[in-house]
Amino acid sequence: MKPNERLDQLEPLLADSLQKIDRLIEGQGKIIDLAIKTEQRVNKIEQKVDTTAQAVAKLTVSTQRQYEELKVGQEAIMQYLREKLP
């Protein structure tokens, strides 16, 4: 087989391989972009979760404090009523 004939056989195979490699590289780029966007979204969600958790914790403490104040007030009223009523 002459070198030109062999080159004619290899050229389409090489072109096809290079085209497939280009598509793989492009696909990997898209995957990387998607991973970066996903990571950014996850970070935003984590920040929102942290903010929500802090708000719930503050609300819980506030609710407990209000409950204790209410309980003390109710006990004072009950004590007053016990003293005033026979």
PLY file of the C-alpha trace (Angstrom):
ply
format ascii 1.0
element vertex 86
property float x
property float y
property float z
element edge 85
property int vertex1
property int vertex2
end_header
0.00 0.00 0.00
1.32 3.40 -0.94
1.75 6.10 1.72
-0.89 8.30 0.06
-3.42 5.45 0.14
-2.69 4.80 3.80
-3.01 8.52 4.57
-6.36 8.57 2.75
-7.55 5.76 5.05
-6.26 7.38 8.24
-7.50 10.91 7.55
-11.24 10.22 8.02
-10.56 8.14 11.14
-8.41 10.87 12.63
-10.96 13.57 11.77
-13.75 11.50 13.35
-11.68 10.91 16.49
-10.85 14.60 16.82
-14.52 15.52 16.38
-15.47 13.09 19.14
-12.75 14.48 21.41
-14.04 18.02 20.78
-17.57 16.94 21.72
-16.28 15.28 24.90
-14.39 18.44 25.87
-17.50 20.54 25.22
-19.60 18.13 27.28
-17.13 18.30 30.15
-17.26 22.09 30.02
-21.04 21.98 30.30
-20.79 19.57 33.23
-18.30 21.86 34.97
-20.57 24.88 34.42
-23.53 22.94 35.81
-21.48 21.83 38.83
-20.41 25.42 39.54
-23.98 26.71 39.26
-25.20 23.88 41.49
-22.54 24.66 44.08
-23.55 28.33 44.04
-27.20 27.39 44.54
-26.30 25.04 47.38
-24.30 27.81 49.06
-27.28 30.18 48.79
-29.58 27.51 50.22
-27.15 26.86 53.07
-27.12 30.59 53.87
-30.92 30.68 53.88
-31.06 27.59 56.09
-28.60 29.17 58.53
-30.63 32.39 58.60
-33.85 30.45 59.14
-32.29 28.33 61.88
-31.08 31.44 63.69
-34.52 33.03 63.40
-36.21 29.88 64.73
-33.76 29.73 67.63
-34.43 33.39 68.52
-38.18 32.82 68.23
-37.94 29.75 70.46
-36.04 31.69 73.13
-38.50 34.57 72.87
-41.47 32.23 73.12
-39.97 30.49 76.16
-39.33 33.84 77.82
-42.89 35.00 77.13
-44.25 31.71 78.44
-42.28 32.09 81.66
-43.50 35.68 82.06
-47.08 34.55 81.43
-46.69 31.70 83.90
-45.39 34.07 86.59
-48.30 36.43 85.93
-50.83 33.62 86.13
-49.33 32.39 89.38
-49.51 35.92 90.81
-53.17 36.19 89.81
-53.94 32.77 91.31
-52.19 33.72 94.54
-54.11 36.98 94.70
-57.41 35.18 94.10
-56.61 32.59 96.80
-55.95 35.35 99.28
-59.07 37.38 98.39
-61.57 34.57 97.92
-62.73 32.40 100.83
0 1
1 2
2 3
3 4
4 5
5 6
6 7
7 8
8 9
9 10
10 11
11 12
12 13
13 14
14 15
15 16
16 17
17 18
18 19
19 20
20 21
21 22
22 23
23 24
24 25
25 26
26 27
27 28
28 29
29 30
30 31
31 32
32 33
33 34
34 35
35 36
36 37
37 38
38 39
39 40
40 41
41 42
42 43
43 44
44 45
45 46
46 47
47 48
48 49
49 50
50 51
51 52
52 53
53 54
54 55
55 56
56 57
57 58
58 59
59 60
60 61
61 62
62 63
63 64
64 65
65 66
66 67
67 68
68 69
69 70
70 71
71 72
72 73
73 74
74 75
75 76
76 77
77 78
78 79
79 80
80 81
81 82
82 83
83 84
84 85
